[in-house]
Amino acid sequence: MSLSRRFLVAALASATLSACGFTPVYGPSGGGSALRNAIRTTEPDTDLTFAFVRQFEERLGRPSAPRWDLDYTILTTSEALAIDGSNNITRYNIEGTLQWTLTPVGSNTAVLTGRETDFTSYSATGSNVSTLESKRDAQRRLARILADSVVSRLLAEAATLSQ
């Protein structure tokens, strides 16, 4: 593809995005920066919720002057995926569901609510200790995935939240 043709394609793509009202979330007119350090989560009380809050704060920052409270509940279920010839389970799926609500600080009226679901897996073929650590690692990965899903949703709605 020639340089002028590439330029034309890039210009058309840029014009199309700007015509539809696309604004980068962290751009000058985006609302993403209004969420930085502004959302306080419910205090974590398990390894799973600690991993969730850690990833959430890594993406949006620790709340210095919180404007919103994020209340959440994480439920997980385990399901056997693979069974060997001796009838031993060798792989598990952990499915997670996160219900969350975003409210202004001091209010009981939700401005956003959501439900995120995802899964991860781990192997149970090693020793008891390695299987337990594999399970914990899978739970931490699941918590990070769910946190990223919530952050993505909040960033998508950032313009409406900053009004």
C-alpha positions in Angstrom: 0.0 0.0 0.0 1.5 3.3 -1.0 2.1 6.1 1.6 -0.6 8.4 0.1 -3.2 5.6 0.2 -2.3 4.8 3.9 -2.6 8.5 4.7 -6.1 8.5 3.1 -7.2 5.5 5.0 -6.0 7.0 8.3 -7.7 10.3 7.5 -11.0 8.6 6.7 -10.9 6.5 9.9 -10.1 9.6 12.0 -12.9 11.6 10.4 -15.4 8.7 10.9 -14.5 8.4 14.6 -14.7 12.2 15.2 -18.0 12.4 13.4 -19.6 9.8 15.6 -18.7 11.7 18.8 -15.8 9.5 19.8 -13.6 11.0 22.5 -10.6 9.2 24.1 -11.5 8.6 27.7 -8.2 10.1 28.9 -8.2 12.8 26.2 -8.8 16.5 26.8 -12.6 16.2 26.6 -12.8 12.6 28.1 -14.1 11.9 31.5 -11.6 9.3 32.6 -9.4 11.7 34.6 -12.4 12.6 36.8 -12.4 9.0 38.0 -8.7 8.9 39.0 -8.3 8.7 42.8 -12.1 9.3 43.2 -13.7 5.9 43.9 -13.6 4.3 47.3 -14.2 0.6 47.4 -15.7 -1.5 50.1 -12.9 -2.7 52.4 -11.5 -6.1 51.3 -11.9 -9.0 53.8 -10.7 -12.0 51.9 -7.8 -12.8 49.6 -10.1 -12.6 46.6 -11.5 -9.2 47.5 -8.0 -7.9 48.4 -6.8 -8.9 44.9 -9.9 -7.2 43.4 -9.3 -3.9 45.3 -5.6 -4.0 44.5 -6.2 -4.3 40.8 -9.0 -1.7 40.9 -6.7 0.8 42.7 -3.9 0.0 40.3 -6.1 1.0 37.4 -7.9 4.1 38.9 -5.6 5.0 41.8 -6.2 5.0 45.6 -8.9 7.4 46.6 -7.5 10.7 47.9 -10.7 12.7 47.8 -13.4 10.1 47.1 -16.5 11.2 45.2 -18.1 7.8 44.8 -18.3 4.6 46.7 -18.1 1.2 45.0 -19.9 -1.6 46.8 -19.4 -5.0 45.5 -20.0 -8.7 46.1 -18.0 -11.5 44.5 -19.4 -15.0 44.4 -17.3 -17.9 43.0 -18.1 -21.5 42.1 -15.7 -24.3 41.2 -16.4 -26.9 38.6 -14.4 -30.0 37.7 -13.2 -29.9 34.1 -11.0 -32.9 33.5 -10.9 -36.4 35.1 -8.2 -38.9 34.4 -8.5 -42.7 34.0 -8.2 -43.2 37.8 -11.2 -40.9 38.4 -9.0 -38.1 39.7 -9.9 -34.5 38.9 -7.0 -32.9 37.1 -8.4 -29.4 36.2 -10.9 -27.0 37.7 -12.7 -24.0 36.5 -13.5 -21.1 38.9 -16.4 -19.0 37.7 -16.8 -15.6 39.3 -19.8 -13.2 39.4 -19.3 -9.7 40.7 -22.4 -7.5 41.5 -21.4 -3.9 42.0 -23.0 -0.5 42.7 -21.6 2.9 42.4 -23.1 5.7 44.6 -22.0 9.2 45.3 -20.3 9.5 48.7 -23.0 10.0 51.4 -25.8 8.9 49.2 -27.8 5.7 48.9 -28.9 6.3 45.3 -26.9 4.3 42.8 -25.7 6.1 39.7 -24.4 2.9 38.1 -24.8 -0.8 38.8 -23.4 -3.8 37.0 -22.8 -7.5 37.0 -19.6 -8.9 35.6 -18.9 -12.6 35.1 -15.8 -14.4 34.0 -13.8 -17.6 34.7 -10.3 -18.9 35.0 -8.9 -22.4 35.4 -6.1 -24.2 37.3 -4.4 -27.6 37.3 -4.7 -30.1 40.1 -2.1 -32.5 39.0 0.7 -31.7 41.4 1.1 -32.1 45.2 -1.5 -30.8 47.6 0.5 -27.7 48.2 1.0 -26.9 44.6 -2.6 -27.5 43.8 -3.7 -25.2 46.6 -1.3 -22.5 45.4 -2.6 -23.0 41.8 -6.1 -22.5 43.1 -5.1 -19.3 45.0 -3.4 -18.0 41.9 -6.5 -18.7 39.8 -8.6 -16.8 42.3 -6.3 -13.8 42.2 -6.3 -13.8 38.3 -10.1 -14.0 38.4 -10.3 -11.0 40.8 -8.0 -9.0 38.5 -10.1 -9.9 35.5 -13.3 -8.8 37.3 -11.7 -5.5 38.4 -10.6 -4.7 34.9 -14.2 -5.4 33.7 -15.6 -2.9 36.2 -13.0 -0.3 35.4 -13.7 -0.6 31.7 -17.4 -0.1 32.3 -16.8 2.9 34.6 -14.5 4.4 32.0 -17.1 3.9 29.3 -19.6 5.8 31.5 -17.1 8.4 32.7 -18.5 11.2 30.6 -21.9 10.8 32.3 -20.4 10.5 35.8 -18.4 13.7 35.5 -21.4 15.8 34.6 
